[in-house]
């Protein structure tokens, strides 16, 4: 008998898969090692490039002489890496892996350092490090200056081939050579300084205008709504860009089993 006292029939009485019908799929592999990954850097793709302000500093020169000011910036650099495959089926296990790490360096993708350790296939590994850099700027008399450390954050996809060594439960060892690997990485690059200056007399007029709530005749293009923006008078604005002398990751740097963190770069 079935639903509604019907006999000898099939009836889909459940709206979802029952617990008795759920299955867990695992490969019959005792251990797996991924090695000799060869990244096809010539066919790497860079996309999602976005400018990011890593740090901002401001200073005023209220004197009648030029003044050289040295700014010290502290910022957090973040990099994330994901190794996956486009065709192979890898479920229910971790692998022992050794990979070079591709990253975007300006207009092309290159590799640095190495990841080595246990890896859950397809997981995203993020590393963060805090760096410091300095920048000196000459501030004209009666002038305010704003310096921003800028960078570009982008994503790259890099195809790669690799060797897969499986140890089966019966002790048999099987080695495969595959070419379906896909690496996805996110990092910051193209670090540079952006310098904006504004005459202090204009700032004083703006300050008085804000206090009195009365409009004044002032050659100002726009009044920013956030502190990160810079006032740019039409007749006195000067914006320059310069590459910073930033610390770089040394060749051969090794990253070991790093926990997952946020993918967002620190500012």
N, C-alpha and C positions, 0 to 999 in steps of 0.2 A: 504493500500500500504506500502511496506517496501523498503529496500535498492535496488537500481537498478530496481525500478518499479515492484518488485515482489509482488504478492498478496497472502494473506492467508499463511504466512510462518513465521518461527522464524529466527532471525538473531542476532548473537553476535556482535553488532556494537561497543561495548566499550571494550577497552583494560584493564580496571581496574574497581573496584567497584565504582559506582557513589555515590555522596553525599546523594542522596535520599535513597540509599540502606544500608547505614551505620547504625548500631544499637549499643546502649550502654546497656550492661548487668549489672544489679545490683540485689543484693539479697534483698528481701522484709523483711528487718530486721531494726528495729528502732535503736537498740544498741546491741553491742556484747561485752562480757567479757570473757577473757581467764584466767584461774586460776588453782592452784594445779597442775602445771607441774611437772612431775616425770621423771627425766633424767635417762636413762639406761646407766650409766657410764661403766658398765662391757662390753658393746658392742660398746664403742666409738672407732673411727678409727682416727689415727694420720697419716698425710701424708704431702708431700711437705716440709720436713725439710731442711732449708737452713742456713748455718752459716752467720752471719752478724757482721761487725765491728761497734760497737755503738760509740766508741770514741778512739782517738789515741793521745799519748803524747810522746815526745822525750826529752832526756837530755844528756849532756856531762859532764864527770868528767876529767878535764885537770890537776888535781893535782896528786901527788905521793902517796896519801892516799885514803883509802875507804871513800865514801861519801854516806850518807843516804838521799834519795830524796823522798819527798811525792808528789804524783801526785793527782790532783783533777779533776775528770771527771764530766761533765754535759752532760746528754743525754736525749732523748725523747723516752718514752715507749708508744707504740700504741697497742690498742686492738680493734678488730672489732667483732660484733655479728650479726647474722641473724637467726631469727626464722621463719620457714616455715612449710608447710605440704606437704606430698607426694600424698595424695588422695583427701583431702577436697578442695572444691571450695570456695574461699573467694575473692570476687571482689567488687570494688566500695565502700569500706567503711574502716574506721579505727576502731581498737578495743582497748578496755581498757584492758591492760595486766599487769601481775605481774609474773616475771620470776627470778629464780636463774640464774647465769651466769657461764657456764662451761668454763674452760680454761686448757691449757696444763701446767702441772707442772713437768717437767722432762720426765719420762717414762710413765706417766699415766695422765688421765684427771680427774679433780676434779671441785668443784664449789666454787664460792666466791661471796659475795655481792648480789645485786638484782637490776633488772630493774623494774621500776613501772611507768606506765603512758600510754599515747595514743601512739599507734603503728600501722603503715601501714604494714599489713602482708607481709612479704618477704623483707622489706627494710633492709639495712645494717646500723648499728649504730656503729660509731667509737669514741673511747675515746683516748685522748692523755694527758700525764702528763710528766712534766720535773722533773728529779731526779738528785741528786748529790751523788757521792761516792768518797772515797779517797783510795789510795793504796801506801804503802811505799816500796821502793826497795833499796837494798844496791848496789851501783855502784862501781866496782873495779877501781883502779887507771888507768888513761889513757884509759878510756873506754867510749863508747857511749851506751846508752840504749834506747830502744823503748818499750813502754807498750801499749798494745791494750786491750780495754774492749770488749770482744766478747760475742755474744749470738746466740741462735738458734731460728729462726722464723719458725713456723709450723702452719698447719691447722688441725682442728679436726671436725669430724662429729659425732653428738651424737643424737640417737633417743630418743624420749620422748612421754609420754602420757599426756593428759590434759583434763580439763573440759571446755566446751563451753556453756555459758549462753546467750541465745538470747531473746530479747524483741521484739515481733512482733508489727506491726502497729495497730493491734486490741487489744493490751494490753496483749496478751497471752505470758507467759514465758515458754520457752523450754530449757531444759538442756541436753547436750549430753556429753558422755564420749568417747573420741577418743584416738587412739594410733598411729596416722600417723604423729606425729610431727618430724621435723628434724632440729636440731640446727647446724649451721656452725660457727666456731670461728677461729680467727687468733690472735696469740699473740707471744711474745718473752719469752724465758726461758733459763735455763742452762747458766746463766751468769758466766763468768770466765775471768781471766786475762791471757794474753800471753805476756811473757817478752823475748825480744831478745837483745843480747849484741854483740858488735863488738869492736875490739881493735882500739884505736884512731890512732895508727901508720898506720894501714891499710887504715883508712879513709884519712889520710894526703897524702899517696901515691896515692890513687884514685883521690884526689883533684888535685894533681900535674899532674897526667896523663890526666885528663880532660882539664886542662889549656894548656898543651903542645901538646895534641892530639897524644901522643906517647905511645905505649903499654909498660907495665912493667910486670915483673914477680911477681905476687901477688896471694896468695892462696885464691881467692875469688870465691865462687860458682857461683854467678850471680849478676849482677848489676841491681837493680830494675828500672823500668821506671816510677814509681809513688811514691809520698812521703809516701803513706800508707804502702808500702812494706819496708822490713828491710834487710840490707846487712847481709849475713850470711857466714863469712869466714869458710873454711873447718876445720881449726885447732883451731879456737877461738870461734866458735858459741856456744851459750847456749840458749836453749828455755825452759822455764818453764811455767806451767799452774797452776793457783790457783783460787779457788772459791772466788768471792768478797763478802764482807759483804754489801749487797744491801738492801735498804728499800723495804718492801713488803706491799702489800695492806692489810689493817686490816680486820679482819673478820667482816661481817655485813655491809661492805661499800655499800652504795646505790647510784645508778646512775639514774639521773632523765632526761628524755627527751633531749637527746644530739643530736645536729645536725650532719649531715653527713660530714665526713672529708676524707682526703686521707687515703688509706689503707696502704701506704708504711711507714715502721718504719723509724723514724728520725735517722740520724747518726750524 
